[in-house]
Amino acid sequence: MPVTASQIFACLEEFFSGKIAEDWDNVGLQVGDPTKEVGRVLVALDPDPETVKIGIEKEVDLIVTHHPLIFRPVKRLDFSQPAALLLRKLIKNEITVYSLHTNLDAVPYGLNQYLAEKLGLNRIKPWGTNRFEILYKLVVYVPRDHVENVRKAICTSGAGHTGNYSDCSFRVAGTGTFKPLPGAKPYLGEVGKVSEVDEYRLETVVPENRIYRVLDALHRAHPYEEIAYDLIRLSNRGTKLSPGRQGELARPVSLGQFAVEVKNRLRLPQVAVVGRIDSQVKKVALVSGSGASFLGQAASQGFDVLLTGDIKYHDAREAQLLGINLVDAGHYGTECLAVELLARFLTEKSEERGWDIEVIPFEGSSPFIFV
């Protein structure tokens, strides 16, 4: 089945909503035509010249990246400058770019969860600055003979999840009244006459990023021409959203052994270590990309080591003062897994939804050369 870029965006938004990205971030559509039909998708970490070159060679219609193409406002397009030239190439070759950044980091099944699992950690939990998913209560009035169809439709579309439970809803019987006016085409009753109908008040909870999909399913399953429903924002906390993860090793190992394990599992040429190489490590905190700002938090909460990237000299000195071990696996090293994660996700969703697309992963390479 043919698919447009906007349909792919909607799928990505459903699982990695741009609404949960940090305020300073720029995620979602970066450049291109959302109405364009997509046949080939290139998944990459960076929207850099190497990625765009591969995209042009492979004749892709869409590039999905972790890092945004446009991070700060564009004030001018001077084609003698590399950034503007890259945009021109994308536009000239009709390639759309869509980015998932801090929203991919924070979701329960996102990049940091994937990284923690790749490292073989146990008892993985969200860690870092906690935010929570926004929840809504959906209340809809349904005729008795359609209540089960409507319930199944909205729950299948993403409503009714509470913790480890799905299909959570409540219903109570009642009587609905209405009078169809001229021009109406009622499912029940007659134009100009007040009718009473046995109905159910059906209610459930919907996370903010699933609202439009659930409402679309509701409208397709409900028999009424005009559906009576309420959508109420809740103060209840939804799923925890965090930029990092915490976990434990199966058994304590030395900091040196842990660093070697990180290097091997992430297929890296080297990692940098701060701390006593023979100190014992079991409790691990991690933040993909740049996580030096979490040093104090990791130390105060008693973690044995913080795994992240982009550690500067003064960050290392601060870690020594705080008594927390560090493993710096690099920005690229901790985030290149995003390509594998997103490529698998898009492949699975295209198979589930019958999309005719080819997904091409491209990890690229680190800008650093180790000598």
CORCORJO-V654290 format. One record per residue. RES is the residue in one small letter. PHI is phi in whole degrees, 0 to 359 (none if undefined). Layout:
RES;PHI / RES;PHI
//
This chain:
m;none / p;298 / v;220 / t;264 / a;301 / s;295 / q;292 / i;292 / f;301 / a;298 / c;294 / l;296 / e;295 / e;298 / f;256 / f;228 / s;303 / g;295 / k;292 / i;262 / a;293 / e;296 / d;300 / w;278 / d;274 / n;226 / v;244 / g;95 / l;297 / q;257 / v;198 / g;122 / d;251 / p;292 / t;272 / k;290 / e;287 / v;247 / g;247 / r;230 / v;237 / l;259 / v;252 / a;217 / l;283 / d;240 / p;273 / d;260 / p;304 / e;295 / t;296 / v;296 / k;299 / i;297 / g;300 / i;292 / e;297 / k;275 / e;57 / v;279 / d;260 / l;218 / i;245 / v;252 / t;236 / h;277 / h;277 / p;295 / l;287 / i;246 / f;260 / r;239 / p;304 / v;270 / k;264 / r;202 / l;246 / d;261 / f;289 / s;275 / q;259 / p;304 / a;296 / a;292 / l;297 / l;296 / l;298 / r;298 / k;298 / l;296 / i;294 / k;300 / n;265 / e;54 / i;255 / t;270 / v;236 / y;228 / s;236 / l;235 / h;242 / t;292 / n;291 / l;290 / d;294 / a;271 / v;294 / p;302 / y;249 / g;264 / l;297 / n;291 / q;296 / y;298 / l;295 / a;298 / e;292 / k;298 / l;275 / g;76 / l;287 / n;253 / r;51 / i;286 / k;221 / p;300 / w;208 / g;119 / t;282 / n;273 / r;234 / f;227 / e;298 / i;277 / l;245 / y;232 / k;265 / l;258 / v;241 / v;222 / y;255 / v;229 / p;298 / r;310 / d;282 / h;241 / v;296 / e;289 / n;298 / v;293 / r;302 / k;298 / a;297 / i;286 / c;288 / t;294 / s;271 / g;123 / a;273 / g;81 / h;259 / t;225 / g;59 / n;267 / y;243 / s;241 / d;58 / c;276 / s;206 / f;219 / r;217 / v;217 / a;283 / g;195 / t;238 / g;257 / t;236 / f;195 / k;229 / p;295 / l;265 / p;307 / g;100 / a;283 / k;234 / p;289 / y;289 / l;231 / g;83 / e;233 / v;299 / g;87 / k;240 / v;285 / s;241 / e;243 / v;226 / d;288 / e;231 / y;245 / r;272 / l;253 / e;225 / t;200 / v;250 / v;230 / p;290 / e;306 / n;285 / r;254 / i;303 / y;293 / r;293 / v;294 / l;295 / d;297 / a;295 / l;300 / h;294 / r;285 / a;268 / h;278 / p;279 / y;285 / e;291 / e;240 / i;265 / a;269 / y;212 / d;239 / l;234 / i;239 / r;290 / l;256 / s;272 / n;302 / r;274 / g;269 / t;299 / k;287 / l;244 / s;222 / p;284 / g;224 / r;221 / q;237 / g;192 / e;230 / l;282 / a;298 / r;208 / p;296 / v;225 / s;288 / l;303 / g;297 / q;296 / f;298 / a;298 / v;296 / e;296 / v;300 / k;301 / n;289 / r;292 / l;265 / r;56 / l;250 / p;289 / q;193 / v;227 / a;259 / v;233 / v;237 / g;131 / r;283 / i;297 / d;261 / s;291 / q;275 / v;234 / k;221 / k;276 / v;239 / a;246 / l;218 / v;220 / s;291 / g;78 / s;250 / g;238 / a;297 / s;292 / f;264 / l;305 / g;299 / q;296 / a;297 / a;293 / s;291 / q;264 / g;79 / f;283 / d;280 / v;204 / l;247 / l;257 / t;198 / g;222 / d;60 / i;283 / k;267 / y;306 / h;288 / d;296 / a;298 / r;295 / e;296 / a;300 / q;297 / l;295 / l;279 / g;77 / i;247 / n;285 / l;231 / v;235 / d;261 / a;264 / g;85 / h;295 / y;298 / g;299 / t;270 / e;241 / c;295 / l;297 / a;301 / v;295 / e;298 / l;299 / l;289 / a;296 / r;297 / f;300 / l;294 / t;295 / e;296 / k;291 / s;294 / e;291 / e;297 / r;260 / g;72 / w;280 / d;267 / i;229 / e;252 / v;256 / i;244 / p;279 / f;218 / e;286 / g;68 / s;209 / s;291 / p;288 / f;268 / i;247 / f;264 / v;238
//
